[in-house]
Amino acid sequence: MKDLGMEDSGLNKLIVAGYKLLNLVTYFTSGLQETRAWTVTKGTKGPDAAGVIHTDFVKGYIKADVVNWKDFVENGGWNGIKGTGKMRLEGKEYIVEDGDVVYFHVAT
């Protein structure tokens, strides 16, 4: 696409416009076997975002490890990010931001 002088496809522009119109953000979870994107409404707090993954996580929410996706990738994931000071520990009032990579700590 860049060869044609285009920055984004029409489909990508449509998706971005839809997310803005619907007031949505995307956060990620990443484990040993998969990295996955989750969509929530802007302003969603940590426990409710965890509840998108599994409803039991809302009540069992304890805290979340959070890092921006760019920092996560640049540092090679959870193992690489831990000593950089770029990871935050967030409680129940944490507001999920677009592009966050989150590891939820929950009681089962």
N, CA, C and O atoms as a GROMACS GRO file, in nm:
protein
  432
    1MET      N    1   0.081  -0.119   0.000
    1MET     CA    2   0.000   0.000   0.000
    1MET      C    3   0.086   0.126   0.000
    1MET      O    4   0.054   0.224  -0.067
    2LYS      N    5   0.195   0.121   0.076
    2LYS     CA    6   0.282   0.238   0.078
    2LYS      C    7   0.344   0.261  -0.059
    2LYS      O    8   0.378   0.374  -0.094
    3ASP      N    9   0.360   0.152  -0.136
    3ASP     CA   10   0.412   0.165  -0.272
    3ASP      C   11   0.318   0.247  -0.360
    3ASP      O   12   0.361   0.310  -0.456
    4LEU      N   13   0.191   0.245  -0.325
    4LEU     CA   14   0.090   0.319  -0.401
    4LEU      C   15   0.065   0.458  -0.345
    4LEU      O   16  -0.021   0.531  -0.394
    5GLY      N   17   0.140   0.495  -0.243
    5GLY     CA   18   0.123   0.626  -0.182
    5GLY      C   19   0.007   0.633  -0.084
    5GLY      O   20  -0.038   0.742  -0.048
    6MET      N   21  -0.041   0.516  -0.041
    6MET     CA   22  -0.153   0.511   0.053
    6MET      C   23  -0.101   0.475   0.191
    6MET      O   24  -0.019   0.384   0.205
    7GLU      N   25  -0.148   0.544   0.293
    7GLU     CA   26  -0.105   0.514   0.429
    7GLU      C   27  -0.190   0.404   0.492
    7GLU      O   28  -0.136   0.312   0.553
    8ASP      N   29  -0.320   0.410   0.478
    8ASP     CA   30  -0.411   0.312   0.535
    8ASP      C   31  -0.510   0.266   0.430
    8ASP      O   32  -0.544   0.340   0.338
    9SER      N   33  -0.556   0.142   0.445
    9SER     CA   34  -0.659   0.091   0.355
    9SER      C   35  -0.794   0.151   0.394
    9SER      O   36  -0.812   0.201   0.505
   10GLY      N   37  -0.887   0.145   0.303
   10GLY     CA   38  -1.022   0.192   0.332
   10GLY      C   39  -1.085   0.113   0.445
   10GLY      O   40  -1.157   0.168   0.528
   11LEU      N   41  -1.057  -0.018   0.447
   11LEU     CA   42  -1.111  -0.102   0.553
   11LEU      C   43  -1.057  -0.060   0.689
   11LEU      O   44  -1.132  -0.051   0.786
   12ASN      N   45  -0.927  -0.034   0.697
   12ASN     CA   46  -0.868   0.009   0.824
   12ASN      C   47  -0.928   0.142   0.869
   12ASN      O   48  -0.956   0.160   0.987
   13LYS      N   49  -0.947   0.234   0.776
   13LYS     CA   50  -1.008   0.363   0.811
   13LYS      C   51  -1.151   0.344   0.862
   13LYS      O   52  -1.193   0.412   0.955
   14LEU      N   53  -1.224   0.252   0.802
   14LEU     CA   54  -1.360   0.222   0.845
   14LEU      C   55  -1.362   0.165   0.987
   14LEU      O   56  -1.445   0.203   1.069
   15ILE      N   57  -1.270   0.074   1.015
   15ILE     CA   58  -1.261   0.014   1.148
   15ILE      C   59  -1.227   0.120   1.253
   15ILE      O   60  -1.290   0.125   1.359
   16VAL      N   61  -1.129   0.204   1.224
   16VAL     CA   62  -1.090   0.310   1.317
   16VAL      C   63  -1.208   0.405   1.342
   16VAL      O   64  -1.234   0.444   1.455
   17ALA      N   65  -1.278   0.442   1.235
   17ALA     CA   66  -1.394   0.531   1.249
   17ALA      C   67  -1.503   0.465   1.332
   17ALA      O   68  -1.567   0.531   1.415
   18GLY      N   69  -1.526   0.336   1.311
   18GLY     CA   70  -1.626   0.262   1.389
   18GLY      C   71  -1.592   0.258   1.537
   18GLY      O   72  -1.679   0.278   1.622
   19TYR      N   73  -1.465   0.233   1.567
   19TYR     CA   74  -1.421   0.231   1.707
   19TYR      C   75  -1.442   0.368   1.773
   19TYR      O   76  -1.488   0.376   1.886
   20LYS      N   77  -1.408   0.474   1.700
   20LYS     CA   78  -1.427   0.609   1.756
   20LYS      C   79  -1.575   0.639   1.776
   20LYS      O   80  -1.615   0.690   1.881
   21LEU      N   81  -1.656   0.606   1.678
   21LEU     CA   82  -1.800   0.632   1.686
   21LEU      C   83  -1.864   0.555   1.802
   21LEU      O   84  -1.951   0.608   1.871
   22LEU      N   85  -1.821   0.432   1.821
   22LEU     CA   86  -1.878   0.347   1.926
   22LEU      C   87  -1.807   0.362   2.060
   22LEU      O   88  -1.844   0.298   2.158
   23ASN      N   89  -1.703   0.447   2.064
   23ASN     CA   90  -1.629   0.476   2.188
   23ASN      C   91  -1.562   0.350   2.244
   23ASN      O   92  -1.573   0.320   2.363
   24LEU      N   93  -1.492   0.276   2.157
   24LEU     CA   94  -1.428   0.151   2.195
   24LEU      C   95  -1.277   0.163   2.201
   24LEU      O   96  -1.217   0.246   2.132
   25VAL      N   97  -1.215   0.079   2.284
   25VAL     CA   98  -1.069   0.067   2.289
   25VAL      C   99  -1.035  -0.082   2.287
   25VAL      O  100  -1.118  -0.167   2.317
   26THR      N  101  -0.911  -0.111   2.252
   26THR     CA  102  -0.862  -0.248   2.249
   26THR      C  103  -0.750  -0.264   2.349
   26THR      O  104  -0.658  -0.182   2.355
   27TYR      N  105  -0.757  -0.371   2.428
   27TYR     CA  106  -0.645  -0.407   2.514
   27TYR      C  107  -0.605  -0.550   2.480
   27TYR      O  108  -0.680  -0.622   2.414
   28PHE      N  109  -0.487  -0.590   2.524
   28PHE     CA  110  -0.433  -0.721   2.490
   28PHE      C  111  -0.400  -0.801   2.614
   28PHE      O  112  -0.367  -0.746   2.719
   29THR      N  113  -0.410  -0.933   2.601
   29THR     CA  114  -0.355  -1.025   2.700
   29THR      C  115  -0.253  -1.110   2.625
   29THR      O  116  -0.271  -1.140   2.507
   30SER      N  117  -0.147  -1.148   2.694
   30SER     CA  118  -0.043  -1.226   2.629
   30SER      C  119   0.011  -1.331   2.725
   30SER      O  120   0.054  -1.300   2.836
   31GLY      N  121   0.007  -1.455   2.680
   31GLY     CA  122   0.058  -1.566   2.759
   31GLY      C  123   0.156  -1.647   2.677
   31GLY      O  124   0.201  -1.604   2.571
   32LEU      N  125   0.188  -1.764   2.727
   32LEU     CA  126   0.284  -1.850   2.658
   32LEU      C  127   0.232  -1.899   2.524
   32LEU      O  128   0.309  -1.913   2.429
   33GLN      N  129   0.102  -1.926   2.515
   33GLN     CA  130   0.049  -1.986   2.394
   33GLN      C  131  -0.018  -1.889   2.298
   33GLN      O  132  -0.026  -1.916   2.178
   34GLU      N  133  -0.066  -1.775   2.348
   34GLU     CA  134  -0.134  -1.683   2.257
   34GLU      C  135  -0.135  -1.540   2.310
   34GLU      O  136  -0.127  -1.516   2.431
   35THR      N  137  -0.144  -1.448   2.218
   35THR     CA  138  -0.170  -1.308   2.248
   35THR      C  139  -0.305  -1.277   2.185
   35THR      O  140  -0.331  -1.315   2.071
   36ARG      N  141  -0.390  -1.209   2.261
   36ARG     CA  142  -0.526  -1.188   2.213
   36ARG      C  143  -0.570  -1.044   2.238
   36ARG      O  144  -0.534  -0.983   2.339
   37ALA      N  145  -0.648  -0.991   2.146
   37ALA     CA  146  -0.704  -0.857   2.159
   37ALA      C  147  -0.847  -0.868   2.212
   37ALA      O  148  -0.922  -0.957   2.175
   38TRP      N  149  -0.881  -0.773   2.301
   38TRP     CA  150  -1.015  -0.766   2.359
   38TRP      C  151  -1.067  -0.624   2.341
   38TRP      O  152  -0.990  -0.528   2.350
   39THR      N  153  -1.195  -0.611   2.316
   39THR     CA  154  -1.255  -0.480   2.293
   39THR      C  155  -1.349  -0.445   2.408
   39THR      O  156  -1.433  -0.526   2.448
   40VAL      N  157  -1.333  -0.323   2.461
   40VAL     CA  158  -1.420  -0.273   2.567
   40VAL      C  159  -1.454  -0.127   2.538
   40VAL      O  160  -1.391  -0.063   2.454
   41THR      N  161  -1.554  -0.076   2.606
   41THR     CA  162  -1.591   0.064   2.594
   41THR      C  163  -1.487   0.151   2.664
   41THR      O  164  -1.437   0.115   2.771
   42LYS      N  165  -1.455   0.265   2.604
   42LYS     CA  166  -1.361   0.359   2.666
   42LYS      C  167  -1.413   0.393   2.806
   42LYS      O  168  -1.532   0.418   2.824
   43GLY      N  169  -1.322   0.395   2.904
   43GLY     CA  170  -1.360   0.424   3.042
   43GLY      C  171  -1.385   0.300   3.126
   43GLY      O  172  -1.417   0.311   3.245
   44THR      N  173  -1.372   0.181   3.067
   44THR     CA  174  -1.394   0.056   3.139
   44THR      C  175  -1.286   0.036   3.245
   44THR      O  176  -1.167   0.052   3.217
   45LYS      N  177  -1.328  -0.001   3.366
   45LYS     CA  178  -1.233  -0.028   3.474
   45LYS      C  179  -1.182  -0.171   3.465
   45LYS      O  180  -1.244  -0.258   3.402
   46GLY      N  181  -1.067  -0.195   3.529
   46GLY     CA  182  -1.001  -0.324   3.526
   46GLY      C  183  -1.089  -0.444   3.552
   46GLY      O  184  -1.088  -0.539   3.474
   47PRO      N  185  -1.166  -0.444   3.662
   47PRO     CA  186  -1.249  -0.562   3.689
   47PRO      C  187  -1.348  -0.594   3.576
   47PRO      O  188  -1.369  -0.711   3.544
   48ASP      N  189  -1.408  -0.491   3.518
   48ASP     CA  190  -1.504  -0.515   3.409
   48ASP      C  191  -1.434  -0.561   3.282
   48ASP      O  192  -1.488  -0.641   3.206
   49ALA      N  193  -1.313  -0.510   3.258
   49ALA     CA  194  -1.236  -0.556   3.142
   49ALA      C  195  -1.198  -0.703   3.160
   49ALA      O  196  -1.202  -0.780   3.065
   50ALA      N  197  -1.161  -0.740   3.282
   50ALA     CA  198  -1.130  -0.881   3.310
   50ALA      C  199  -1.253  -0.968   3.291
   50ALA      O  200  -1.243  -1.083   3.249
   51GLY      N  201  -1.370  -0.912   3.321
   51GLY     CA  202  -1.495  -0.985   3.305
   51GLY      C  203  -1.529  -1.016   3.161
   51GLY      O  204  -1.609  -1.106   3.136
   52VAL      N  205  -1.471  -0.944   3.067
   52VAL     CA  206  -1.490  -0.975   2.925
   52VAL      C  207  -1.426  -1.110   2.894
   52VAL      O  208  -1.475  -1.185   2.809
   53ILE      N  209  -1.317  -1.141   2.961
   53ILE     CA  210  -1.246  -1.268   2.942
   53ILE      C  211  -1.325  -1.381   3.006
   53ILE      O  212  -1.347  -1.486   2.945
   54HIS      N  213  -1.367  -1.361   3.130
   54HIS     CA  214  -1.448  -1.461   3.202
   54HIS      C  215  -1.526  -1.388   3.311
   54HIS      O  216  -1.470  -1.309   3.385
   55THR      N  217  -1.654  -1.415   3.320
   55THR     CA  218  -1.740  -1.342   3.414
   55THR      C  219  -1.695  -1.358   3.559
   55THR      O  220  -1.717  -1.266   3.639
   56ASP      N  221  -1.635  -1.470   3.595
   56ASP     CA  222  -1.588  -1.490   3.732
   56ASP      C  223  -1.474  -1.395   3.769
   56ASP      O  224  -1.448  -1.371   3.887
   57PHE      N  225  -1.405  -1.341   3.668
   57PHE     CA  226  -1.292  -1.252   3.693
   57PHE      C  227  -1.334  -1.118   3.752
   57PHE      O  228  -1.252  -1.050   3.814
   58VAL      N  229  -1.459  -1.078   3.735
   58VAL     CA  230  -1.506  -0.951   3.790
   58VAL      C  231  -1.499  -0.955   3.943
   58VAL      O  232  -1.441  -0.866   4.005
   59LYS      N  233  -1.557  -1.058   4.003
   59LYS     CA  234  -1.556  -1.070   4.149
   59LYS      C  235  -1.419  -1.105   4.203
   59LYS      O  236  -1.382  -1.061   4.312
   60GLY      N  237  -1.342  -1.183   4.128
   60GLY     CA  238  -1.213  -1.228   4.175
   60GLY      C  239  -1.097  -1.136   4.147
   60GLY      O  240  -0.983  -1.166   4.182
   61TYR      N  241  -1.125  -1.022   4.083
   61TYR     CA  242  -1.018  -0.928   4.044
   61TYR      C  243  -0.939  -0.881   4.166
   61TYR      O  244  -0.996  -0.838   4.265
   62ILE      N  245  -0.807  -0.890   4.156
   62ILE     CA  246  -0.719  -0.841   4.263
   62ILE      C  247  -0.640  -0.720   4.215
   62ILE      O  248  -0.644  -0.613   4.276
   63LYS      N  249  -0.568  -0.737   4.105
   63LYS     CA  250  -0.484  -0.630   4.050
   63LYS      C  251  -0.450  -0.666   3.907
   63LYS      O  252  -0.485  -0.774   3.858
   64ALA      N  253  -0.380  -0.575   3.838
   64ALA     CA  254  -0.338  -0.600   3.701
   64ALA      C  255  -0.198  -0.544   3.677
   64ALA      O  256  -0.166  -0.434   3.721
   65ASP      N  257  -0.116  -0.622   3.608
   65ASP     CA  258   0.011  -0.572   3.556
   65ASP      C  259  -0.021  -0.512   3.420
   65ASP      O  260  -0.085  -0.577   3.338
   66VAL      N  261   0.024  -0.388   3.396
   66VAL     CA  262  -0.013  -0.318   3.273
   66VAL      C  263   0.110  -0.255   3.210
   66VAL      O  264   0.195  -0.199   3.279
   67VAL      N  265   0.119  -0.266   3.077
   67VAL     CA  266   0.227  -0.203   3.002
   67VAL      C  267   0.173  -0.164   2.864
   67VAL      O  268   0.084  -0.230   2.811
   68ASN      N  269   0.226  -0.058   2.807
   68ASN     CA  270   0.190  -0.018   2.671
   68ASN      C  271   0.239  -0.123   2.573
   68ASN      O  272   0.346  -0.181   2.593
   69TRP      N  273   0.165  -0.149   2.468
   69TRP     CA  274   0.200  -0.256   2.374
   69TRP      C  275   0.335  -0.234   2.307
   69TRP      O  276   0.408  -0.330   2.283
   70LYS      N  277   0.371  -0.109   2.276
   70LYS     CA  278   0.500  -0.083   2.211
   70LYS      C  279   0.615  -0.121   2.303
   70LYS      O  280   0.711  -0.185   2.260
   71ASP      N  281   0.606  -0.082   2.430
   71ASP     CA  282   0.709  -0.119   2.528
   71ASP      C  283   0.714  -0.271   2.546
   71ASP      O  284   0.822  -0.329   2.560
   72PHE      N  285   0.598  -0.334   2.545
   72PHE     CA  286   0.589  -0.479   2.561
   72PHE      C  287   0.665  -0.550   2.449
   72PHE      O  288   0.743  -0.641   2.474
   73VAL      N  289   0.640  -0.507   2.326
   73VAL     CA  290   0.705  -0.569   2.210
   73VAL      C  291   0.854  -0.539   2.208
   73VAL      O  292   0.936  -0.629   2.186
   74GLU      N  293   0.891  -0.413   2.231
   74GLU     CA  294   1.032  -0.373   2.227
   74GLU      C  295   1.116  -0.446   2.330
   74GLU      O  296   1.236  -0.465   2.310
   75ASN      N  297   1.056  -0.487   2.441
   75ASN     CA  298   1.130  -0.553   2.549
   75ASN      C  299   1.111  -0.704   2.552
   75ASN      O  300   1.155  -0.770   2.647
   76GLY      N  301   1.046  -0.759   2.452
   76GLY     CA  302   1.034  -0.904   2.442
   76GLY      C  303   0.932  -0.970   2.533
   76GLY      O  304   0.948  -1.086   2.568
   77GLY      N  305   0.829  -0.898   2.571
   77GLY     CA  306   0.722  -0.957   2.650
   77GLY      C  307   0.739  -0.937   2.799
   77GLY      O  308   0.815  -0.851   2.844
   78TRP      N  309   0.665  -1.017   2.875
   78TRP     CA  310   0.661  -1.001   3.021
   78TRP      C  311   0.798  -1.017   3.085
   78TRP      O  312   0.834  -0.940   3.174
   79ASN      N  313   0.874  -1.116   3.044
   79ASN     CA  314   1.006  -1.138   3.106
   79ASN      C  315   1.100  -1.021   3.083
   79ASN      O  316   1.175  -0.984   3.173
   80GLY      N  317   1.097  -0.963   2.965
   80GLY     CA  318   1.186  -0.852   2.934
   80GLY      C  319   1.144  -0.719   2.994
   80GLY      O  320   1.228  -0.634   3.021
   81ILE      N  321   1.016  -0.701   3.015
   81ILE     CA  322   0.965  -0.571   3.061
   81ILE      C  323   0.981  -0.551   3.211
   81ILE      O  324   0.984  -0.438   3.258
   82LYS      N  325   0.992  -0.659   3.288
   82LYS     CA  326   0.988  -0.651   3.434
   82LYS      C  327   1.093  -0.560   3.496
   82LYS      O  328   1.062  -0.491   3.594
   83GLY      N  329   1.213  -0.556   3.445
   83GLY     CA  330   1.317  -0.474   3.508
   83GLY      C  331   1.331  -0.334   3.451
   83GLY      O  332   1.423  -0.262   3.489
   84THR      N  333   1.242  -0.295   3.361
   84THR     CA  334   1.256  -0.166   3.292
   84THR      C  335   1.188  -0.049   3.361
   84THR      O  336   1.219   0.066   3.330
   85GLY      N  337   1.099  -0.075   3.454
   85GLY     CA  338   1.023   0.032   3.518
   85GLY      C  339   0.906   0.080   3.435
   85GLY      O  340   0.841   0.178   3.471
   86LYS      N  341   0.876   0.012   3.324
   86LYS     CA  342   0.767   0.054   3.236
   86LYS      C  343   0.636  -0.018   3.266
   86LYS      O  344   0.531   0.018   3.213
   87MET      N  345   0.641  -0.120   3.351
   87MET     CA  346   0.521  -0.193   3.388
   87MET      C  347   0.459  -0.127   3.512
   87MET      O  348   0.529  -0.090   3.606
   88ARG      N  349   0.326  -0.114   3.511
   88ARG     CA  350   0.255  -0.056   3.624
   88ARG      C  351   0.170  -0.164   3.691
   88ARG      O  352   0.125  -0.258   3.627
   89LEU      N  353   0.152  -0.148   3.820
   89LEU     CA  354   0.061  -0.233   3.895
   89LEU      C  355  -0.064  -0.150   3.921
   89LEU      O  356  -0.057  -0.043   3.982
   90GLU      N  357  -0.179  -0.198   3.876
   90GLU     CA  358  -0.303  -0.122   3.885
   90GLU      C  359  -0.407  -0.196   3.969
   90GLU      O  360  -0.414  -0.319   3.966
   91GLY      N  361  -0.486  -0.121   4.043
   91GLY     CA  362  -0.592  -0.177   4.127
   91GLY      C  363  -0.727  -0.175   4.059
   91GLY      O  364  -0.737  -0.171   3.936
   92LYS      N  365  -0.832  -0.178   4.141
   92LYS     CA  366  -0.969  -0.190   4.090
   92LYS      C  367  -1.019  -0.064   4.019
   92LYS      O  368  -1.117  -0.071   3.945
   93GLU      N  369  -0.955   0.049   4.041
   93GLU     CA  370  -0.999   0.174   3.977
   93GLU      C  371  -0.928   0.201   3.845
   93GLU      O  372  -0.951   0.303   3.781
   94TYR      N  373  -0.841   0.110   3.804
   94TYR     CA  374  -0.766   0.124   3.679
   94TYR      C  375  -0.860   0.134   3.560
   94TYR      O  376  -0.950   0.052   3.544
   95ILE      N  377  -0.838   0.236   3.477
   95ILE     CA  378  -0.914   0.254   3.353
   95ILE      C  379  -0.831   0.199   3.238
   95ILE      O  380  -0.719   0.245   3.214
   96VAL      N  381  -0.886   0.102   3.166
   96VAL     CA  382  -0.816   0.041   3.053
   96VAL      C  383  -0.798   0.143   2.942
   96VAL      O  384  -0.891   0.214   2.906
   97GLU      N  385  -0.676   0.151   2.889
   97GLU     CA  386  -0.645   0.243   2.780
   97GLU      C  387  -0.618   0.164   2.653
   97GLU      O  388  -0.575   0.049   2.657
   98ASP      N  389  -0.643   0.228   2.540
   98ASP     CA  390  -0.620   0.166   2.411
   98ASP      C  391  -0.473   0.126   2.398
   98ASP      O  392  -0.384   0.209   2.415
   99GLY      N  393  -0.448  -0.001   2.368
   99GLY     CA  394  -0.312  -0.048   2.348
   99GLY      C  395  -0.245  -0.105   2.472
   99GLY      O  396  -0.129  -0.146   2.466
  100ASP      N  397  -0.315  -0.108   2.584
  100ASP     CA  398  -0.257  -0.169   2.705
  100ASP      C  399  -0.242  -0.320   2.686
  100ASP      O  400  -0.327  -0.384   2.625
  101VAL      N  401  -0.132  -0.374   2.739
  101VAL     CA  402  -0.118  -0.519   2.752
  101VAL      C  403  -0.136  -0.546   2.901
  101VAL      O  404  -0.068  -0.486   2.984
  102VAL      N  405  -0.227  -0.635   2.934
  102VAL     CA  406  -0.269  -0.653   3.073
  102VAL      C  407  -0.257  -0.799   3.116
  102VAL      O  408  -0.295  -0.891   3.043
  103TYR      N  409  -0.202  -0.818   3.236
  103TYR     CA  410  -0.205  -0.949   3.301
  103TYR      C  411  -0.289  -0.933   3.426
  103TYR      O  412  -0.248  -0.866   3.521
  104PHE      N  413  -0.407  -0.995   3.427
  104PHE     CA  414  -0.498  -0.984   3.540
  104PHE      C  415  -0.464  -1.087   3.647
  104PHE      O  416  -0.444  -1.205   3.617
  105HIS      N  417  -0.457  -1.041   3.771
  105HIS     CA  418  -0.442  -1.131   3.886
  105HIS      C  419  -0.581  -1.145   3.947
  105HIS      O  420  -0.641  -1.046   3.989
  106VAL      N  421  -0.632  -1.267   3.951
  106VAL     CA  422  -0.766  -1.290   4.003
  106VAL      C  423  -0.765  -1.406   4.102
  106VAL      O  424  -0.685  -1.498   4.090
  107ALA      N  425  -0.855  -1.399   4.198
  107ALA     CA  426  -0.875  -1.509   4.292
  107ALA      C  427  -0.982  -1.601   4.234
  107ALA      O  428  -1.082  -1.554   4.180
  108THR      N  429  -0.960  -1.728   4.246
  108THR     CA  430  -1.059  -1.822   4.192
  108THR      C  431  -1.131  -1.897   4.301
  108THR      O  432  -1.218  -1.980   4.273
   0.00000   0.00000   0.00000
